[in-house]
Amino acid sequence: MPKLKTHKGAKSRFHITGSGKIMRVKGGKSHLRRKKSARTKRLYDETIPVQPQDRAKIKRLLPYGLK
């Protein structure tokens, strides 16, 4: 069976923690940032876990990254 290819966009957007959670960064920090407050831009820095219903989609894009 041939090797599966990793989706490079997904590889840069998601990372997997030691416990197996898939983490992502919030989008929208760099778009129209002059009118956003410093507090709002700071909230975009957080990494948040991916929703459970989206885990199957990401698993298909990252075949070797998930357990």
PyMOL Python script that loads the backbone (N, CA, C, O; Angstrom):
from pymol import cmd

cmd.read_pdbstr("""\
ATOM      1  N   MET A   1       0.843  -1.180   0.000  1.00  0.00           N
ATOM      2  CA  MET A   1       0.000   0.000   0.000  1.00  0.00           C
ATOM      3  C   MET A   1       0.894   1.251   0.000  1.00  0.00           C
ATOM      4  O   MET A   1       1.855   1.316   0.766  1.00  0.00           O
ATOM      5  N   PRO A   2       0.592   2.231  -0.840  1.00  0.00           N
ATOM      6  CA  PRO A   2       1.455   3.417  -0.920  1.00  0.00           C
ATOM      7  C   PRO A   2       1.309   4.320   0.307  1.00  0.00           C
ATOM      8  O   PRO A   2       0.338   4.241   1.060  1.00  0.00           O
ATOM      9  N   LYS A   3       2.301   5.168   0.469  1.00  0.00           N
ATOM     10  CA  LYS A   3       2.253   6.131   1.562  1.00  0.00           C
ATOM     11  C   LYS A   3       1.168   7.169   1.280  1.00  0.00           C
ATOM     12  O   LYS A   3       0.857   7.465   0.127  1.00  0.00           O
ATOM     13  N   LEU A   4       0.603   7.711   2.351  1.00  0.00           N
ATOM     14  CA  LEU A   4      -0.389   8.770   2.226  1.00  0.00           C
ATOM     15  C   LEU A   4       0.309  10.118   2.350  1.00  0.00           C
ATOM     16  O   LEU A   4       1.269  10.258   3.107  1.00  0.00           O
ATOM     17  N   LYS A   5      -0.170  11.100   1.612  1.00  0.00           N
ATOM     18  CA  LYS A   5       0.446  12.419   1.662  1.00  0.00           C
ATOM     19  C   LYS A   5      -0.221  13.281   2.727  1.00  0.00           C
ATOM     20  O   LYS A   5      -1.439  13.249   2.899  1.00  0.00           O
ATOM     21  N   THR A   6       0.593  14.045   3.433  1.00  0.00           N
ATOM     22  CA  THR A   6       0.107  14.985   4.431  1.00  0.00           C
ATOM     23  C   THR A   6      -0.295  16.275   3.744  1.00  0.00           C
ATOM     24  O   THR A   6       0.421  16.759   2.867  1.00  0.00           O
ATOM     25  N   HIS A   7      -1.434  16.840   4.132  1.00  0.00           N
ATOM     26  CA  HIS A   7      -1.874  18.122   3.589  1.00  0.00           C
ATOM     27  C   HIS A   7      -1.045  19.219   4.248  1.00  0.00           C
ATOM     28  O   HIS A   7      -1.116  19.399   5.464  1.00  0.00           O
ATOM     29  N   LYS A   8      -0.255  19.958   3.456  1.00  0.00           N
ATOM     30  CA  LYS A   8       0.698  20.915   4.010  1.00  0.00           C
ATOM     31  C   LYS A   8       0.011  22.098   4.686  1.00  0.00           C
ATOM     32  O   LYS A   8       0.546  22.655   5.644  1.00  0.00           O
ATOM     33  N   GLY A   9      -1.173  22.491   4.197  1.00  0.00           N
ATOM     34  CA  GLY A   9      -1.895  23.570   4.853  1.00  0.00           C
ATOM     35  C   GLY A   9      -2.368  23.162   6.236  1.00  0.00           C
ATOM     36  O   GLY A   9      -2.299  23.952   7.177  1.00  0.00           O
ATOM     37  N   ALA A  10      -2.846  21.940   6.364  1.00  0.00           N
ATOM     38  CA  ALA A  10      -3.297  21.442   7.658  1.00  0.00           C
ATOM     39  C   ALA A  10      -2.122  21.243   8.599  1.00  0.00           C
ATOM     40  O   ALA A  10      -2.245  21.434   9.809  1.00  0.00           O
ATOM     41  N   LYS A  11      -0.994  20.863   8.043  1.00  0.00           N
ATOM     42  CA  LYS A  11       0.199  20.640   8.862  1.00  0.00           C
ATOM     43  C   LYS A  11       0.635  21.928   9.550  1.00  0.00           C
ATOM     44  O   LYS A  11       1.089  21.900  10.694  1.00  0.00           O
ATOM     45  N   SER A  12       0.498  23.056   8.855  1.00  0.00           N
ATOM     46  CA  SER A  12       0.920  24.321   9.445  1.00  0.00           C
ATOM     47  C   SER A  12      -0.144  24.924  10.357  1.00  0.00           C
ATOM     48  O   SER A  12       0.184  25.761  11.198  1.00  0.00           O
ATOM     49  N   ARG A  13      -1.399  24.529  10.218  1.00  0.00           N
ATOM     50  CA  ARG A  13      -2.474  25.137  10.995  1.00  0.00           C
ATOM     51  C   ARG A  13      -2.805  24.411  12.290  1.00  0.00           C
ATOM     52  O   ARG A  13      -3.321  25.022  13.226  1.00  0.00           O
ATOM     53  N   PHE A  14      -2.519  23.126  12.357  1.00  0.00           N
ATOM     54  CA  PHE A  14      -2.894  22.332  13.519  1.00  0.00           C
ATOM     55  C   PHE A  14      -1.666  21.692  14.136  1.00  0.00           C
ATOM     56  O   PHE A  14      -0.707  21.359  13.440  1.00  0.00           O
ATOM     57  N   HIS A  15      -1.706  21.525  15.455  1.00  0.00           N
ATOM     58  CA  HIS A  15      -0.682  20.708  16.091  1.00  0.00           C
ATOM     59  C   HIS A  15      -1.340  19.832  17.146  1.00  0.00           C
ATOM     60  O   HIS A  15      -2.404  20.154  17.673  1.00  0.00           O
ATOM     61  N   ILE A  16      -0.684  18.721  17.438  1.00  0.00           N
ATOM     62  CA  ILE A  16      -1.236  17.720  18.321  1.00  0.00           C
ATOM     63  C   ILE A  16      -0.470  17.746  19.633  1.00  0.00           C
ATOM     64  O   ILE A  16       0.761  17.717  19.637  1.00  0.00           O
ATOM     65  N   THR A  17      -1.188  17.801  20.740  1.00  0.00           N
ATOM     66  CA  THR A  17      -0.555  17.817  22.048  1.00  0.00           C
ATOM     67  C   THR A  17      -0.150  16.401  22.440  1.00  0.00           C
ATOM     68  O   THR A  17      -0.447  15.437  21.734  1.00  0.00           O
ATOM     69  N   GLY A  18       0.523  16.295  23.561  1.00  0.00           N
ATOM     70  CA  GLY A  18       0.942  14.987  24.055  1.00  0.00           C
ATOM     71  C   GLY A  18      -0.225  14.105  24.443  1.00  0.00           C
ATOM     72  O   GLY A  18      -0.135  12.880  24.357  1.00  0.00           O
ATOM     73  N   SER A  19      -1.325  14.717  24.872  1.00  0.00           N
ATOM     74  CA  SER A  19      -2.495  13.934  25.265  1.00  0.00           C
ATOM     75  C   SER A  19      -3.385  13.578  24.085  1.00  0.00           C
ATOM     76  O   SER A  19      -4.370  12.859  24.247  1.00  0.00           O
ATOM     77  N   GLY A  20      -3.045  14.082  22.883  1.00  0.00           N
ATOM     78  CA  GLY A  20      -3.804  13.717  21.697  1.00  0.00           C
ATOM     79  C   GLY A  20      -4.813  14.750  21.215  1.00  0.00           C
ATOM     80  O   GLY A  20      -5.521  14.514  20.236  1.00  0.00           O
ATOM     81  N   LYS A  21      -4.886  15.899  21.897  1.00  0.00           N
ATOM     82  CA  LYS A  21      -5.807  16.942  21.445  1.00  0.00           C
ATOM     83  C   LYS A  21      -5.239  17.616  20.199  1.00  0.00           C
ATOM     84  O   LYS A  21      -4.024  17.752  20.052  1.00  0.00           O
ATOM     85  N   ILE A  22      -6.129  18.033  19.309  1.00  0.00           N
ATOM     86  CA  ILE A  22      -5.724  18.808  18.137  1.00  0.00           C
ATOM     87  C   ILE A  22      -5.998  20.263  18.460  1.00  0.00           C
ATOM     88  O   ILE A  22      -7.131  20.633  18.768  1.00  0.00           O
ATOM     89  N   MET A  23      -4.964  21.090  18.392  1.00  0.00           N
ATOM     90  CA  MET A  23      -5.093  22.501  18.729  1.00  0.00           C
ATOM     91  C   MET A  23      -4.996  23.339  17.464  1.00  0.00           C
ATOM     92  O   MET A  23      -4.300  22.976  16.515  1.00  0.00           O
ATOM     93  N   ARG A  24      -5.707  24.468  17.462  1.00  0.00           N
ATOM     94  CA  ARG A  24      -5.674  25.380  16.333  1.00  0.00           C
ATOM     95  C   ARG A  24      -5.578  26.808  16.845  1.00  0.00           C
ATOM     96  O   ARG A  24      -5.872  27.079  18.009  1.00  0.00           O
ATOM     97  N   VAL A  25      -5.164  27.722  15.969  1.00  0.00           N
ATOM     98  CA  VAL A  25      -5.084  29.139  16.301  1.00  0.00           C
ATOM     99  C   VAL A  25      -6.309  29.824  15.716  1.00  0.00           C
ATOM    100  O   VAL A  25      -6.761  29.469  14.627  1.00  0.00           O
ATOM    101  N   LYS A  26      -6.842  30.793  16.425  1.00  0.00           N
ATOM    102  CA  LYS A  26      -7.989  31.544  15.920  1.00  0.00           C
ATOM    103  C   LYS A  26      -7.581  32.353  14.699  1.00  0.00           C
ATOM    104  O   LYS A  26      -6.469  32.877  14.640  1.00  0.00           O
ATOM    105  N   GLY A  27      -8.471  32.456  13.734  1.00  0.00           N
ATOM    106  CA  GLY A  27      -8.196  33.232  12.545  1.00  0.00           C
ATOM    107  C   GLY A  27      -8.661  34.662  12.697  1.00  0.00           C
ATOM    108  O   GLY A  27      -9.506  34.952  13.544  1.00  0.00           O
ATOM    109  N   GLY A  28      -8.124  35.561  11.890  1.00  0.00           N
ATOM    110  CA  GLY A  28      -8.610  36.927  11.852  1.00  0.00           C
ATOM    111  C   GLY A  28      -7.765  37.945  12.571  1.00  0.00           C
ATOM    112  O   GLY A  28      -8.159  39.108  12.660  1.00  0.00           O
ATOM    113  N   LYS A  29      -6.608  37.552  13.091  1.00  0.00           N
ATOM    114  CA  LYS A  29      -5.792  38.513  13.820  1.00  0.00           C
ATOM    115  C   LYS A  29      -5.150  39.536  12.885  1.00  0.00           C
ATOM    116  O   LYS A  29      -5.015  40.703  13.251  1.00  0.00           O
ATOM    117  N   SER A  30      -4.762  39.121  11.710  1.00  0.00           N
ATOM    118  CA  SER A  30      -4.016  40.016  10.840  1.00  0.00           C
ATOM    119  C   SER A  30      -4.912  40.835   9.915  1.00  0.00           C
ATOM    120  O   SER A  30      -4.426  41.726   9.218  1.00  0.00           O
ATOM    121  N   HIS A  31      -6.196  40.548   9.899  1.00  0.00           N
ATOM    122  CA  HIS A  31      -7.096  41.223   8.974  1.00  0.00           C
ATOM    123  C   HIS A  31      -7.741  42.426   9.658  1.00  0.00           C
ATOM    124  O   HIS A  31      -8.376  42.270  10.701  1.00  0.00           O
ATOM    125  N   LEU A  32      -7.588  43.630   9.084  1.00  0.00           N
ATOM    126  CA  LEU A  32      -8.176  44.862   9.618  1.00  0.00           C
ATOM    127  C   LEU A  32      -7.813  45.074  11.089  1.00  0.00           C
ATOM    128  O   LEU A  32      -8.692  45.324  11.914  1.00  0.00           O
ATOM    129  N   ARG A  33      -6.545  44.977  11.414  1.00  0.00           N
ATOM    130  CA  ARG A  33      -6.170  45.010  12.817  1.00  0.00           C
ATOM    131  C   ARG A  33      -6.019  46.409  13.394  1.00  0.00           C
ATOM    132  O   ARG A  33      -5.881  46.544  14.610  1.00  0.00           O
ATOM    133  N   ARG A  34      -6.040  47.441  12.584  1.00  0.00           N
ATOM    134  CA  ARG A  34      -5.903  48.800  13.126  1.00  0.00           C
ATOM    135  C   ARG A  34      -7.099  49.206  13.961  1.00  0.00           C
ATOM    136  O   ARG A  34      -6.953  49.920  14.953  1.00  0.00           O
ATOM    137  N   LYS A  35      -8.278  48.760  13.571  1.00  0.00           N
ATOM    138  CA  LYS A  35      -9.466  49.170  14.318  1.00  0.00           C
ATOM    139  C   LYS A  35      -9.792  48.237  15.482  1.00  0.00           C
ATOM    140  O   LYS A  35     -10.734  48.500  16.230  1.00  0.00           O
ATOM    141  N   LYS A  36      -9.038  47.160  15.648  1.00  0.00           N
ATOM    142  CA  LYS A  36      -9.283  46.257  16.759  1.00  0.00           C
ATOM    143  C   LYS A  36      -8.513  46.726  17.987  1.00  0.00           C
ATOM    144  O   LYS A  36      -7.408  47.258  17.876  1.00  0.00           O
ATOM    145  N   SER A  37      -9.105  46.522  19.152  1.00  0.00           N
ATOM    146  CA  SER A  37      -8.430  46.911  20.388  1.00  0.00           C
ATOM    147  C   SER A  37      -7.293  45.940  20.685  1.00  0.00           C
ATOM    148  O   SER A  37      -7.239  44.838  20.139  1.00  0.00           O
ATOM    149  N   ALA A  38      -6.395  46.365  21.551  1.00  0.00           N
ATOM    150  CA  ALA A  38      -5.266  45.510  21.933  1.00  0.00           C
ATOM    151  C   ALA A  38      -5.761  44.248  22.618  1.00  0.00           C
ATOM    152  O   ALA A  38      -5.183  43.176  22.439  1.00  0.00           O
ATOM    153  N   ARG A  39      -6.825  44.366  23.399  1.00  0.00           N
ATOM    154  CA  ARG A  39      -7.377  43.199  24.088  1.00  0.00           C
ATOM    155  C   ARG A  39      -7.908  42.177  23.086  1.00  0.00           C
ATOM    156  O   ARG A  39      -7.700  40.976  23.252  1.00  0.00           O
ATOM    157  N   THR A  40      -8.588  42.651  22.056  1.00  0.00           N
ATOM    158  CA  THR A  40      -9.135  41.755  21.040  1.00  0.00           C
ATOM    159  C   THR A  40      -8.015  41.039  20.302  1.00  0.00           C
ATOM    160  O   THR A  40      -8.099  39.834  20.064  1.00  0.00           O
ATOM    161  N   LYS A  41      -6.973  41.766  19.940  1.00  0.00           N
ATOM    162  CA  LYS A  41      -5.855  41.139  19.229  1.00  0.00           C
ATOM    163  C   LYS A  41      -5.134  40.141  20.117  1.00  0.00           C
ATOM    164  O   LYS A  41      -4.635  39.123  19.636  1.00  0.00           O
ATOM    165  N   ARG A  42      -5.078  40.426  21.398  1.00  0.00           N
ATOM    166  CA  ARG A  42      -4.434  39.499  22.334  1.00  0.00           C
ATOM    167  C   ARG A  42      -5.235  38.212  22.452  1.00  0.00           C
ATOM    168  O   ARG A  42      -4.657  37.140  22.629  1.00  0.00           O
ATOM    169  N   LEU A  43      -6.562  38.301  22.357  1.00  0.00           N
ATOM    170  CA  LEU A  43      -7.396  37.104  22.438  1.00  0.00           C
ATOM    171  C   LEU A  43      -7.199  36.180  21.238  1.00  0.00           C
ATOM    172  O   LEU A  43      -7.454  34.979  21.326  1.00  0.00           O
ATOM    173  N   TYR A  44      -6.745  36.742  20.121  1.00  0.00           N
ATOM    174  CA  TYR A  44      -6.491  35.920  18.937  1.00  0.00           C
ATOM    175  C   TYR A  44      -5.222  35.082  19.069  1.00  0.00           C
ATOM    176  O   TYR A  44      -5.000  34.186  18.254  1.00  0.00           O
ATOM    177  N   ASP A  45      -4.381  35.348  20.074  1.00  0.00           N
ATOM    178  CA  ASP A  45      -3.129  34.612  20.245  1.00  0.00           C
ATOM    179  C   ASP A  45      -3.342  33.208  20.798  1.00  0.00           C
ATOM    180  O   ASP A  45      -2.478  32.344  20.647  1.00  0.00           O
ATOM    181  N   GLU A  46      -4.480  32.977  21.435  1.00  0.00           N
ATOM    182  CA  GLU A  46      -4.711  31.700  22.094  1.00  0.00           C
ATOM    183  C   GLU A  46      -4.819  30.551  21.091  1.00  0.00           C
ATOM    184  O   GLU A  46      -5.301  30.724  19.971  1.00  0.00           O
ATOM    185  N   THR A  47      -4.364  29.386  21.517  1.00  0.00           N
ATOM    186  CA  THR A  47      -4.659  28.184  20.744  1.00  0.00           C
ATOM    187  C   THR A  47      -5.820  27.486  21.447  1.00  0.00           C
ATOM    188  O   THR A  47      -5.839  27.365  22.672  1.00  0.00           O
ATOM    189  N   ILE A  48      -6.766  27.039  20.666  1.00  0.00           N
ATOM    190  CA  ILE A  48      -7.951  26.410  21.225  1.00  0.00           C
ATOM    191  C   ILE A  48      -8.115  25.022  20.615  1.00  0.00           C
ATOM    192  O   ILE A  48      -7.668  24.784  19.493  1.00  0.00           O
ATOM    193  N   PRO A  49      -8.749  24.111  21.338  1.00  0.00           N
ATOM    194  CA  PRO A  49      -8.918  22.761  20.788  1.00  0.00           C
ATOM    195  C   PRO A  49      -9.933  22.739  19.646  1.00  0.00           C
ATOM    196  O   PRO A  49     -10.879  23.527  19.616  1.00  0.00           O
ATOM    197  N   VAL A  50      -9.715  21.827  18.719  1.00  0.00           N
ATOM    198  CA  VAL A  50     -10.628  21.623  17.596  1.00  0.00           C
ATOM    199  C   VAL A  50     -11.873  20.914  18.112  1.00  0.00           C
ATOM    200  O   VAL A  50     -11.788  20.078  19.013  1.00  0.00           O
ATOM    201  N   GLN A  51     -13.012  21.241  17.551  1.00  0.00           N
ATOM    202  CA  GLN A  51     -14.265  20.610  17.953  1.00  0.00           C
ATOM    203  C   GLN A  51     -14.231  19.114  17.623  1.00  0.00           C
ATOM    204  O   GLN A  51     -13.650  18.719  16.612  1.00  0.00           O
ATOM    205  N   PRO A  52     -14.844  18.286  18.463  1.00  0.00           N
ATOM    206  CA  PRO A  52     -14.807  16.835  18.225  1.00  0.00           C
ATOM    207  C   PRO A  52     -15.380  16.403  16.881  1.00  0.00           C
ATOM    208  O   PRO A  52     -14.899  15.436  16.291  1.00  0.00           O
ATOM    209  N   GLN A  53     -16.406  17.108  16.382  1.00  0.00           N
ATOM    210  CA  GLN A  53     -17.011  16.704  15.116  1.00  0.00           C
ATOM    211  C   GLN A  53     -16.098  16.994  13.926  1.00  0.00           C
ATOM    212  O   GLN A  53     -16.304  16.427  12.853  1.00  0.00           O
ATOM    213  N   ASP A  54     -15.094  17.861  14.084  1.00  0.00           N
ATOM    214  CA  ASP A  54     -14.169  18.173  12.997  1.00  0.00           C
ATOM    215  C   ASP A  54     -12.915  17.303  13.025  1.00  0.00           C
ATOM    216  O   ASP A  54     -12.091  17.368  12.113  1.00  0.00           O
ATOM    217  N   ARG A  55     -12.772  16.499  14.059  1.00  0.00           N
ATOM    218  CA  ARG A  55     -11.569  15.682  14.218  1.00  0.00           C
ATOM    219  C   ARG A  55     -11.398  14.681  13.065  1.00  0.00           C
ATOM    220  O   ARG A  55     -10.271  14.428  12.639  1.00  0.00           O
ATOM    221  N   ALA A  56     -12.482  14.117  12.563  1.00  0.00           N
ATOM    222  CA  ALA A  56     -12.398  13.133  11.482  1.00  0.00           C
ATOM    223  C   ALA A  56     -11.892  13.768  10.195  1.00  0.00           C
ATOM    224  O   ALA A  56     -11.145  13.141   9.445  1.00  0.00           O
ATOM    225  N   LYS A  57     -12.299  15.025   9.932  1.00  0.00           N
ATOM    226  CA  LYS A  57     -11.840  15.712   8.729  1.00  0.00           C
ATOM    227  C   LYS A  57     -10.336  15.958   8.789  1.00  0.00           C
ATOM    228  O   LYS A  57      -9.620  15.761   7.807  1.00  0.00           O
ATOM    229  N   ILE A  58      -9.873  16.389   9.955  1.00  0.00           N
ATOM    230  CA  ILE A  58      -8.448  16.702  10.103  1.00  0.00           C
ATOM    231  C   ILE A  58      -7.624  15.425  10.101  1.00  0.00           C
ATOM    232  O   ILE A  58      -6.486  15.419   9.633  1.00  0.00           O
ATOM    233  N   LYS A  59      -8.186  14.357  10.616  1.00  0.00           N
ATOM    234  CA  LYS A  59      -7.474  13.084  10.618  1.00  0.00           C
ATOM    235  C   LYS A  59      -7.183  12.612   9.195  1.00  0.00           C
ATOM    236  O   LYS A  59      -6.151  11.993   8.935  1.00  0.00           O
ATOM    237  N   ARG A  60      -8.101  12.911   8.281  1.00  0.00           N
ATOM    238  CA  ARG A  60      -7.887  12.534   6.888  1.00  0.00           C
ATOM    239  C   ARG A  60      -6.764  13.365   6.262  1.00  0.00           C
ATOM    240  O   ARG A  60      -6.028  12.873   5.406  1.00  0.00           O
ATOM    241  N   LEU A  61      -6.632  14.638   6.695  1.00  0.00           N
ATOM    242  CA  LEU A  61      -5.595  15.512   6.145  1.00  0.00           C
ATOM    243  C   LEU A  61      -4.226  15.247   6.762  1.00  0.00           C
ATOM    244  O   LEU A  61      -3.201  15.483   6.122  1.00  0.00           O
ATOM    245  N   LEU A  62      -4.203  14.757   7.999  1.00  0.00           N
ATOM    246  CA  LEU A  62      -2.946  14.474   8.689  1.00  0.00           C
ATOM    247  C   LEU A  62      -2.904  12.989   9.046  1.00  0.00           C
ATOM    248  O   LEU A  62      -3.123  12.635  10.205  1.00  0.00           O
ATOM    249  N   PRO A  63      -2.634  12.132   8.098  1.00  0.00           N
ATOM    250  CA  PRO A  63      -2.748  10.698   8.364  1.00  0.00           C
ATOM    251  C   PRO A  63      -1.744  10.165   9.374  1.00  0.00           C
ATOM    252  O   PRO A  63      -2.024   9.173  10.046  1.00  0.00           O
ATOM    253  N   TYR A  64      -0.573  10.803   9.499  1.00  0.00           N
ATOM    254  CA  TYR A  64       0.449  10.288  10.407  1.00  0.00           C
ATOM    255  C   TYR A  64       0.569  11.110  11.661  1.00  0.00           C
ATOM    256  O   TYR A  64       1.353  10.762  12.544  1.00  0.00           O
ATOM    257  N   GLY A  65      -0.185  12.201  11.777  1.00  0.00           N
ATOM    258  CA  GLY A  65      -0.065  13.065  12.930  1.00  0.00           C
ATOM    259  C   GLY A  65      -0.939  12.667  14.099  1.00  0.00           C
ATOM    260  O   GLY A  65      -0.678  13.077  15.230  1.00  0.00           O
ATOM    261  N   LEU A  66      -1.967  11.880  13.855  1.00  0.00           N
ATOM    262  CA  LEU A  66      -2.904  11.527  14.911  1.00  0.00           C
ATOM    263  C   LEU A  66      -2.769  10.069  15.310  1.00  0.00           C
ATOM    264  O   LEU A  66      -2.284   9.230  14.552  1.00  0.00           O
ATOM    265  N   LYS A  67      -3.212   9.804  16.515  1.00  0.00           N
ATOM    266  CA  LYS A  67      -3.140   8.430  17.008  1.00  0.00           C
ATOM    267  C   LYS A  67      -4.476   7.743  16.878  1.00  0.00           C
ATOM    268  O   LYS A  67      -4.608   6.575  17.244  1.00  0.00           O
TER     269      LYS A  67
END
""", "prot")
cmd.dss("prot")
cmd.show_as("cartoon", "prot")
cmd.util.cbc("prot")
cmd.orient("prot")
